[in-house]
Amino acid sequence: MTKEEGKSVYISCEVTGLDTDYVHWYQKKEDEAFKRILYVKTKSKPVPETNHPDAKDFDVLTQNNNYDLKITNVKKRHSGVYYCASWEYSSDAR
């Protein structure tokens, strides 16, 4: 997706079929490692990654099973691929 600088953009993420409380958003730029932007616990405010240089530009809007990433005031340096991730923890470790 392409967005004009200075605008806001929403990237959707629907999480279904998992018994989890946490959803994480990551940014991947070419030739760089994945960087976590933030994570959010169900029915809580997002927790920004303190060492992400643009953490203040990101937010999450949650509704039902959707955890949509909002990028405010889009800049060229926001270019990259964005991933949402969630996983289930098992208490049956042996």
C-alpha positions as CSV (number, residue, x, y, z in Angstrom):
1,M,0.0,0.0,0.0
2,T,1.2,3.5,-0.7
3,K,0.1,6.5,1.4
4,E,0.9,10.2,1.0
5,E,3.3,11.7,3.6
6,G,1.5,13.4,6.5
7,K,-1.6,11.2,6.3
8,S,-2.6,8.4,8.6
9,V,-2.8,4.8,7.5
10,Y,-4.4,1.7,9.1
11,I,-3.1,-1.8,8.6
12,S,-5.5,-4.5,9.6
13,C,-4.9,-7.6,11.6
14,E,-7.6,-10.1,12.6
15,V,-6.8,-12.7,15.2
16,T,-9.1,-15.6,15.5
17,G,-8.8,-19.2,16.7
18,L,-6.2,-18.5,19.4
19,D,-6.7,-18.4,23.1
20,T,-4.3,-15.5,23.7
21,D,-4.2,-12.1,25.3
22,Y,-1.4,-10.5,23.4
23,V,-0.9,-9.2,19.9
24,H,2.5,-7.8,18.8
25,W,3.3,-5.6,15.8
26,Y,6.6,-5.7,14.0
27,Q,8.3,-3.7,11.3
28,K,10.7,-5.2,8.8
29,K,12.9,-3.0,6.6
30,E,15.1,-4.4,3.8
31,D,18.5,-5.6,5.1
32,E,17.4,-5.0,8.8
33,A,16.2,-7.3,11.5
34,F,12.6,-7.3,12.6
35,K,11.8,-4.5,15.1
36,R,8.9,-4.8,17.5
37,I,6.9,-1.6,17.4
38,L,4.5,-2.4,20.2
39,Y,2.3,-5.0,21.8
40,V,-1.2,-4.9,23.1
41,K,-3.1,-7.0,25.7
42,T,-6.8,-7.5,25.1
43,K,-8.8,-4.6,26.5
44,S,-5.7,-2.6,27.4
45,K,-3.7,0.2,26.0
46,P,-0.8,-0.6,23.6
47,V,2.7,-0.8,25.1
48,P,5.2,0.9,22.8
49,E,8.7,-0.5,22.3
50,T,10.9,2.0,24.0
51,N,13.9,1.6,21.7
52,H,11.9,1.9,18.4
53,P,12.9,5.3,16.9
54,D,9.3,6.1,15.7
55,A,7.3,4.5,18.5
56,K,5.2,7.6,19.1
57,D,3.9,7.4,15.5
58,F,2.1,4.1,16.1
59,D,-1.1,3.1,17.8
60,V,-3.5,0.1,17.8
61,L,-7.2,0.2,17.4
62,T,-8.9,-2.8,18.8
63,Q,-12.4,-4.0,18.1
64,N,-13.6,-7.6,18.5
65,N,-10.9,-9.7,16.9
66,N,-9.2,-6.8,15.0
67,Y,-5.9,-5.3,16.1
68,D,-5.4,-2.6,13.5
69,L,-2.1,-0.7,13.4
70,K,-2.4,3.0,13.0
71,I,0.5,5.0,11.6
72,T,0.1,8.7,12.3
73,N,1.7,11.3,10.1
74,V,3.3,8.9,7.6
75,K,6.9,9.5,6.7
76,K,9.2,7.9,4.2
77,R,11.1,6.3,7.0
78,H,8.0,4.3,7.9
79,S,8.4,2.3,4.6
80,G,8.7,-1.4,5.3
81,V,6.6,-4.6,5.8
82,Y,4.5,-4.8,8.9
83,Y,3.5,-8.0,10.7
84,C,1.1,-8.8,13.5
85,A,1.9,-11.8,15.6
86,S,0.1,-13.7,18.3
87,W,0.7,-17.1,19.8
88,E,-0.8,-19.4,22.3
89,Y,1.1,-20.5,25.4
90,S,0.6,-24.0,26.7
91,S,0.7,-24.7,30.4
92,D,1.3,-28.4,29.5
93,A,5.1,-28.1,29.3
94,R,6.8,-31.3,30.3
